[in-house]
Amino acid sequence: MTRQNDYDVIVIGSGIGGLVTATQLAAKGIKVLVLERYLIPGGSAGYFEREGYRFDVGASMIFGFGKQGTTNLLTRALEAVDVNLETIADPVQIHYHLPNSLDLKVHRNYGKFLDELIAYFPHEAQGIRQFYDECWKVFNCLNAMELLSLEEPRYLMRVFFQHPMQCLGLVKYLPQNAGDVARRYIKDPQLLKFIDMECYCWSVVRADETPMINAGMVFSDRHYGGINYPKGGVGQIAQKLVEGLLKNGGEIQYKARVTQIILEHGKAIGVELANGKQYYAKRIVSNSTRWDTFEKLLSPEAMPPKEKRWQKRYQKSSSFLNLHLGVKADVLPIGTECHHILLENWENMESEQGTIFVSIPTLLDPSLAPEGYHIIHTFTPSWIDNWKDLSPKEYETKKEIAANHLINRLEKIFPSLIDGLDYQEVGTPRTHRRFLGREDGTYGPIPRRKLPGLLTMPFNQTAISGLYCVGDSTFPGQGLNAVAFSGFACSHRIAVDLGR
């Protein structure tokens, strides 16, 4: 007896990767259902509201909203389903506050950024230009071609014949990491540590473990398409994608927690929810992490050898300790930038609560806070092991101590911060695990050891027939524009597989 499929595709999770997959398929007339465990879409690109403040769950440094080229994937994703989102350009990507008084800004203007960096390292002027110019070579190759599934042979053939030199250029960089390229041109240890931080702030690993393809994309697109903040907050990206999904005939259900991927004769054919309800489809897409997908939604005993090999190469990155503050506007000195990174000692860059990341989105969009106030969203790496086995009282006490410690450190940048506090909320790795449904609250996979660039990163297809993965556990990795790329690739592969 043949089972009647209710849907063409079911997507588990409404993170940006899952939503881009769903909207791209819906735009092609494919019947799609998205199942989201929480109340709103977006995952770590979601939001929450408290006492007149609208806080971003994750970072507010957004790539992918450029107006030209092909790497503006968030712009393209919204346009595909006929929705628009107003954005606000940020003239500075990051204001760094680093050891040995290394205090500089990454300006959107490329020449201005290089001039400021060279002023700190004049003896490395040539090496600085050579390294960042090489990043542009990678970006220019990517930005010349439509970015779709690298698993689809006809696409690969087409794009090679259309852009042979760019394709050959990318093949050259696929096995390389940013640190290897940087050391060809740069010798100064402090400058190499700065390059490490340039990578760590978005890849959560040092330059030696950051693929050059990814570095080329980020280090160039911040000057090309730029950093652009969505008006109304980062959560508007997911809201708009859902609007486009519904407009194009797709469906989404909230409070729909998938507990199992249903297999039949080794093929993924459906899903089961926590309430026992089952849905069936020709293709299943998991926007969960690969750990959640293959150890929780599927039987870990039946994990394919391919996934076991992946887990030997990659491990879970840290989660984050988040401090969401509402503060009086006069706390911020005149000229304060939106994004900051603070580190007092290079040795602590990857340590528990070592590097501090700061976003002040109300400098770009004041509507996110009551008049006369700003949001300061601070987050720092933290592992769930440091938050386990605590009583409710111990947990609250530890959160309060951690928050006070972060505020004390932030006063290096904002000297009167403590006096201007209006609202405070703390989130831990346990919070990430609970609300985002991510194993240990992890930000995504990082290499267990130095690997050859992106050559070991998995794509969307899995060893289980009918099952695909999308999001930061797949090529090309973490970040909103990266998971959007993953969504474009996944939807393309599935559409081809469905004969569409």
Phi, psi and omega in degrees: 000132181269127178281136177280121179285133178282328184224160171284316185220136170247131177249124179268108179102141182244040166294174184298321178299315179294320181290323177294318176303310184296316183290322178297321179289316179299323179297338178268004180085013179274136185281115189235140172236127174255132179246118184241129183287335185264189185272338182224163180275171170117332183060231180287356172255029179265199182207168169210157185241137179215122169048044177089357178257140171247109184263139169283137177294316182245206184290158180243017177266097193252122171266165170100005180253023178293171184252355184220170181076196182241355183270003179275067194288329177290320175301313182294323180296318179292317181297327183298332180246020171060046173232157182232152178218121179288137179234161182238123183288139177254120184288346181226128178289307183215143166254111182274137173235093193241170182303158178059036176060030176278093186238103184212165182244142172267094182287150175299326176290115187300313181297321180294321176297312181299318180299319181291320179292317180295329178299330177277329183230066185298331180288348180247021185305313182295315181297320178300312181294321181295317182294307183291330175293326177292326174300321178297326178299317178297311183299317182296327175294313180296319188283358180262350187230154176290131186264103180230205189284123176283358177265000185253108188303320183293323176297315181299318179295316181297313184291330178291316181291332178281325185222063185298319183291320179294320179296316178296324177297318180292321178302322178300322186268347183306317182273005186257150174251157185299323181297322179297318180292318181300318183288346174293330188246339190238137180244332185299121183300322181292321179293322177295326175293324176297319177298321174303313180294322177303324178279315186300327186293347175229338181258351183054024169220162180290173184299326180298337182248006180261120180302139180297328177301313181294316181297317179300321179296308186290312186293344180254319184295334177295338177261341184266289176279332177083173174267125184227127183264133180288129178296129184097356177106162182300327180302341180293335179298309180294320180300317181291322177296321177296319176303315179292324177300312181293321180299330182259018173091002177280170180230152173219139175239135176259166185052037182240084185273115177284128179249345183204139168267124184275128178249147173221117184054040177081003181250140176285122184235350182183187179220156175239136180268169179300332180273005177092350181288143181240144175231147183236150181203164178287331180221143179242134179239128177256120172264010173282167173295161179294331176294314179295322183294309189265354179243345181238311181281340174235163179290123180297335179292334182260019182300129180298148178306326179300320179287326177296320178295321179298318182291337175285334181270329186237152176228168179286132172286173176295167166264203181222148165266122183250136175237111180259117184240142165251127186226158174294143186300328184286358174294329186271123177299152177301134180090004179299136178272168184286320187240136182224152169229130182239128174213129183267336184218126182303326183295341184262008187305315183260007184281165172307120179054037180278292180277134178253128176254138182229132173235134177234073189296339180291347172292336178260322180228092183297344183292349182282352182222160174301154181301135180087007182226160177232159170263133168240108178260115182247134176217150185212145183302139178206142181258145185296334179302333180280357183235011181274161170055039177250140173291162178307319180293316179298321180296313180296320179296317180294323177296319180295317179297315181297319180297316179297321179296317179295318180297319178300319179289322180294337181291350171295328180265320183238087191302330183253026186303312186301328182282343184256009184292133177241325181213146180213134174215139184244135172239145183238178173304330176294324177296315179300315181297318184291310188271333182260348178065034181251133180309120180058015182070018187299149176281342180145181183280145172228154183295142173287334179209175179296126181241160182283083175058229182263007188294337181258001181284130181286152177264203188278324180290148177240176179286351178262122181302135177084356181247132178234155173242149178216155179113199189285354175272003180235167177306133005259011175117212189279161178107148185298316180292326179293315180288334172296318174304314178302320179293319176299315182295316182295315181295322179297314180298316181293317180301318177297316181296329178272003180074026182247000000 
